Amino acid sequence: MRKPNFSKLSTEVLEKYLKDIEAQIAKRAKADQKRVKALAKLQAMAKAEGIDLSELAGAKASPGRRKKVAAKKTGAKRGKVAPKYRNPKNTKETWTGRGRKPKWVEAYLKSGGKIEKIQIKK
């Protein structure tokens, strides 16, 4: 960013710039204060629940977690996983337990069923 040549500006223009700059600094300071207060509130809530906010942000992710994230970013594919759950009404429908629950699992749980009941026994 190029620095403006203030020596060529009139005093009137310089004073206007000064007011605008001071207003912008005050606005940013207020936003920073809001952010600091919000962060303190979140930290207090997390602490009450026994959670470290840096863990949520990924700063303290376990080494295994970092590898999985790195694998996704490079486009590496994970291997197939055996199904863990089977639909009792239609045995052809299965679910590995990964990702979003299929509609049949959600319907089963909503009707009062327990996830352990549809687990495939090995």
ChimeraX attribute file (.defattr): number of C-alpha atoms within 10 A of each C-alpha:
attribute: neighborCount
match mode: 1-to-1
recipient: residues
	/A:1	3
	/A:2	4
	/A:3	5
	/A:4	8
	/A:5	7
	/A:6	10
	/A:7	8
	/A:8	8
	/A:9	11
	/A:10	9
	/A:11	11
	/A:12	9
	/A:13	11
	/A:14	14
	/A:15	12
	/A:16	11
	/A:17	12
	/A:18	12
	/A:19	12
	/A:20	12
	/A:21	12
	/A:22	12
	/A:23	12
	/A:24	12
	/A:25	12
	/A:26	12
	/A:27	12
	/A:28	12
	/A:29	12
	/A:30	12
	/A:31	12
	/A:32	12
	/A:33	12
	/A:34	12
	/A:35	12
	/A:36	12
	/A:37	12
	/A:38	12
	/A:39	13
	/A:40	12
	/A:41	12
	/A:42	13
	/A:43	16
	/A:44	15
	/A:45	14
	/A:46	14
	/A:47	12
	/A:48	10
	/A:49	9
	/A:50	9
	/A:51	13
	/A:52	15
	/A:53	17
	/A:54	11
	/A:55	11
	/A:56	11
	/A:57	9
	/A:58	11
	/A:59	9
	/A:60	13
	/A:61	13
	/A:62	10
	/A:63	8
	/A:64	9
	/A:65	12
	/A:66	13
	/A:67	12
	/A:68	13
	/A:69	10
	/A:70	12
	/A:71	13
	/A:72	12
	/A:73	9
	/A:74	8
	/A:75	8
	/A:76	10
	/A:77	9
	/A:78	9
	/A:79	6
	/A:80	7
	/A:81	10
	/A:82	11
	/A:83	14
	/A:84	15
	/A:85	20
	/A:86	20
	/A:87	17
	/A:88	15
	/A:89	9
	/A:90	9
	/A:91	9
	/A:92	8
	/A:93	14
	/A:94	20
	/A:95	20
	/A:96	15
	/A:97	14
	/A:98	9
	/A:99	7
	/A:100	9
	/A:101	12
	/A:102	13
	/A:103	9
	/A:104	17
	/A:105	22
	/A:106	13
	/A:107	12
	/A:108	16
	/A:109	12
	/A:110	10
	/A:111	9
	/A:112	8
	/A:113	13
	/A:114	12
	/A:115	12
	/A:116	9
	/A:117	11
	/A:118	16
	/A:119	18
	/A:120	15
	/A:121	9
	/A:122	4
